[in-house]
Amino acid sequence: MMSHYKMETKCVQGGYTPQNGEPRQIPIIQSTTFKYDTSQEMGKLFDLEASGYFYSRLQNPTCDYVAAKICEMEGGTAAMLTSSGQAANFFSIFNIAACGDHVVSCATIYGGTFNLFSVTMKKMGIDFTFVSPDCTDEELEAAFQPNTKAVFGETIANPALTVLDIERFANIAHAHGVPLIIDNTFATPVNCRPFEWGADIVTHSTTKYLDGHGSAVGGCIVDSGKFDWKANAEKYPGLCTPDDSYHGITYAEKFGLEGAFITKATAQLMRDFGSCQSPQSAFLLNLGLESIHVRIARHCENALAVARFLKESDKISWVTFPGLEGDKYYETAKKYMPNGTCGVVSFGVKGGRAAAEKFMSGLKLAAIATHVADARTCCLHPANATHRQMNEDELVACGISGDLVRFSCGLENAQDLIDDIAQALDTI
């Protein structure tokens, strides 16, 4: 473990320490299966009586090395990679909530996650109450029900760029005996470590800044190891009562606070849903992790320069960037992310949806892409893409308007990005 090292060192060397004569770089263990000398040895793995590998749908050494690095970066006790950020968010909820249960979630979350919660998981019998990240304590308290199992939010919402008051949400969640789950994709552990503010579970779409090069889709779940499942045993029977599919193992007892959540998510959910990340994708993700501490500072620097330019443009009706002085969430961002927020700027083009679409068509350097948080600058019109399935009321609740453009600043020269925006605005 590298817990005593600084973040930069964890990014480069965390998760994997080669022994004498072993590969310096994390090896790609491109194998579906693993050989054993006796059936009894393999049986112990299936009974969760021994640690090891037998089938890459559940665990793979390459994936585990990379998960361990992200775990160290976040300051957690256990972590797992998933096939996507969507899979990570689904697992984080479904690991502790079932048919007949309820979850409180921020309304401004990413559109894909909103659909997952409000449509697909609703069909599974899990109800969600959506609240504004700016809701009062009284409004948040009112959202809880006797069957509430978790509170979910994003450090920085995509693309509304609202900043969650993590500490406040964590305190209220804990008062109701439930964990706070935070999607930390936009901030990354370089700029924010939610566990230090009371969050219990952190998720990532590793496809974004952690990878940073648009090379592999993936997700990650990290457990803080601090939430006491046994103290709230009646709410979490899946963790606190015997699992018949594993010979009566009780996860909270056998694996403790530090390992129960991730072990159950691996042994049950990954076993049954198979949303695993490939070793090749994990290897590519690790290459991105090795430079994220350098990259994220440039993303933030470029975004601030772009936000300041847009703020002065007479063709822009509004600008949202939590790192911009005077932004609604500037002070909250300073509390949780004093070294920078993210590289994404959201803004409204005067003239509404039609003007926003014309502006985007005029861009030459920035690419229109269903992506964000990449080394290359890209932009999106959310109402016409990622949030297209939502009705107008849902769009408003998520902070999405027809004139909104999500502009993800890459690692290019800031002035080149500004010049590209300027010439595209001139086409309107």
Secondary structure, DSSP 8 states (H G I E B T S, - for coil): --TTS-HHHHHHHTT----TTS-SS------SB---S-HHHHHHHHTTSS---SBTTT--HHHHHHHHHHHHHHT-SEEEEESSHHHHHHHHHHTT--TT-EEEEETTS-HHHHHIIIIIHHHTT-EEEEE-TT--HHHHHHH--TTEEEEEEESB-TTT--B--HHHHHHHHHHTT--EEEE-TTTHHHH--GGGGT--EEEEETTTTTT-SS----EEEEE-S---TGGGTTT-HHHHS-BGGGTTB-HHHHSHHHHHHHHHIIIIIIHHH-----HHHHHHHHHHHTTHHHHHHHHHHHHHHHHHHHHT-TTEEEEE-TTSTT-TTHHHHHHH-TT---SEEEEEETTHHHHHHHHHHH-SSSEE-S--S-SS-EEE-GGGTTTTTS-HHHHHHTT--TTEEEEE--SS-HHHHHHHHHHHHTT-
